[in-house]
Structure formats: C-alpha cells, structure tokens
Amino acid sequence: MSVPPSARSLVVRDATPEDAPALAALLAELGYPTPPDVVAARLAALVGAGDRALVAVDGSEALGLLTVHVTPVLHRPTAVGRLTALVVAERARGRGVGRALVAAGERALAARGCALIEVTSNRRRTDAHAFYERLGYTGTSLRFAKTLAPEGLRAGCDTGVRLPAEPGPTAPARSMR
Ligand SMILES: CC(C)(COP(=O)(O)OP(=O)(O)OC[C@H]1O[C@@H](n2cnc3c(N)ncnc32)[C@H](O)[C@@H]1OP(=O)(O)O)[C@@H](O)C(=O)NCCC(=O)NCCS
C-alpha cells in the first residue's frame, strides 16, 4: 500500500528515460498498454519535437503523467497549448496530483506563449470532465477523428507503429487508378 502524497513531498519534473517503466504502468492505467522500451523511444521523439512529458513523483514513486504540446496556428494570435495525455495512478487519485500536473503544464505552455489551452477527452471519461471543469476548463467543441490507412500513417509522423517496409526501387510500380 502506498503512502498518500503530501503537498510537500510531491514534485513535478520532466520525465527521463529511466522513468519509462513507471510511465508504461501509468499509460496502461490510461488504457494504452505500451512496453517500456517503446515508451522510452516515444519519449525521446516527443522531447525531440519540443513537447514536454511531466511526471509527478513522491520520493521515487511516479504517481502521474502529463504530456503537453504547442500547436502553432494561423487563425489565432498565439500558439495553442494542448494537454495530450494525463493520468494519475488510481491509488493516488483525489489528492491533488492531477491538479499539480495541470498547473505545471499550464505554466510550461504559458512560457511558450500559449494563451489558450485545450484538451480532448473521450465522452466516457466523465470523471475527467468534472476534473477539467473544476480546473476552469469549459467543454466548447466536438472532436471528429479519422483513422488513416497505413499509407497515410507512413507519410505522416512516426507514431511508434511499425509498418512494413516501403517497396524498393526494383519492386513493380503500382498503377494509379
Ligand atoms: C482525471 C484525473 C487525472 C484527475 O486526477 P486527480 O489527481 O485524481 O485529481 P485532483 O485530486 O488533482 O483533483 C483536482 C480537483 O478536481 C476535482 N475532481 C477530481 N475528480 C473529480 C470528479 N470525478 N468529480 C468531481 N470533481 C473532481 C477534485 O475534487 C479537485 O478539486 P479541489 O482541488 O477543488 O478539491 C485522474 O482521476 C485520472 O487519472 N483519471 C483516469 C485517467 C483519465 O481520465 N485521464 C484524463 C484523460 S482526458
């Protein structure tokens, strides 16, 4: 049984590769089971792209994770900040860990010039919706999502999904229809 975090002992810091096993456990709680080595590779890519992964720790115990992203846009005067993943270990929920993570994420995004912060949350996560509203977020939009075919994934970004290799130069050309 874990000791509840106190306000004094909770620290929010940038995640490191050594955190990968703990982050993998947190992502599994979020519903995204991911092997630690894949988490480590994705963390490196995420940080390399300028995003932040913040981890809330009590002593050596990782209790929560928040990743944040800055989206430059043309239609607003400032970039838009996005909370891209948030989870607190079930054993530590309801004790201010999520609030501390979001506060740190907001500071990080404000420092990058974001005047608006948004988050997407699945309709079924009603507890999370109440949490965000408590923190001052308002439900304003609907999200429309589409899963791309593998070709679209390959042409886009590396999500960690391993796809079959592209056909080499000797492969027969495919006709376009
Ligand atoms: C949502 C989640 C991140 C909240 O983290 P948490 O550490 O439990 O939240 P906190 O203890 O920091 O709560 C902050 C405030 O929100 C309120 N709150 C949290 N959950 C709530 C709920 N289900 N209903 C109403 N209020 C809630 C708290 O009462 C607290 O208010 P207060 O500080 O004024 O007392 C956490 O429950 C979680 O990981 N859930 C599962 C994963 C998930 O849904 N992630 C979000 C995906 S979009």
The ligand as a Gaussian input file, in Angstrom:
#p B3LYP/6-31G(d) Opt

LIG

0 1
 C       -8.750000      12.798000     -14.109000
 C       -7.543000      12.606000     -13.191000
 C       -6.278000      12.935000     -13.973000
 C       -7.681000      13.569000     -12.001000
 O       -6.511000      13.472000     -11.218000
 P       -6.608000      13.560000      -9.601000
 O       -5.242000      13.598000      -9.069000
 O       -7.482000      12.446000      -9.128000
 O       -7.356000      14.947000      -9.395000
 P       -7.099000      16.001000      -8.203000
 O       -7.101000      15.257000      -6.910000
 O       -5.913000      16.821000      -8.511000
 O       -8.420000      16.873000      -8.304000
 C       -8.381000      18.268000      -8.632000
 C       -9.759000      18.846000      -8.423000
 O      -10.676000      18.197000      -9.305000
 C      -11.746000      17.648000      -8.556000
 N      -12.113000      16.351000      -9.128000
 C      -11.293000      15.340000      -9.468000
 N      -12.003000      14.305000      -9.941000
 C      -13.309000      14.688000      -9.852000
 C      -14.522000      14.055000     -10.182000
 N      -14.569000      12.814000     -10.683000
 N      -15.679000      14.734000      -9.984000
 C      -15.670000      15.988000      -9.475000
 N      -14.520000      16.649000      -9.154000
 C      -13.368000      16.002000      -9.343000
 C      -11.193000      17.431000      -7.157000
 O      -12.221000      17.423000      -6.202000
 C      -10.256000      18.593000      -7.009000
 O      -10.961000      19.727000      -6.626000
 P      -10.378000      20.664000      -5.418000
 O       -8.883000      20.785000      -5.633000
 O      -11.070000      21.945000      -5.601000
 O      -10.714000      19.926000      -4.181000
 C       -7.472000      11.170000     -12.626000
 O       -8.691000      10.872000     -11.986000
 C       -7.219000      10.106000     -13.657000
 O       -6.060000       9.802000     -13.954000
 N       -8.277000       9.511000     -14.232000
 C       -8.127000       8.396000     -15.174000
 C       -7.474000       8.815000     -16.471000
 C       -8.177000       9.955000     -17.145000
 O       -9.405000      10.006000     -17.245000
 N       -7.366000      10.914000     -17.662000
 C       -7.855000      12.033000     -18.395000
 C       -7.943000      11.691000     -19.841000
 S       -8.568000      13.046000     -20.797000

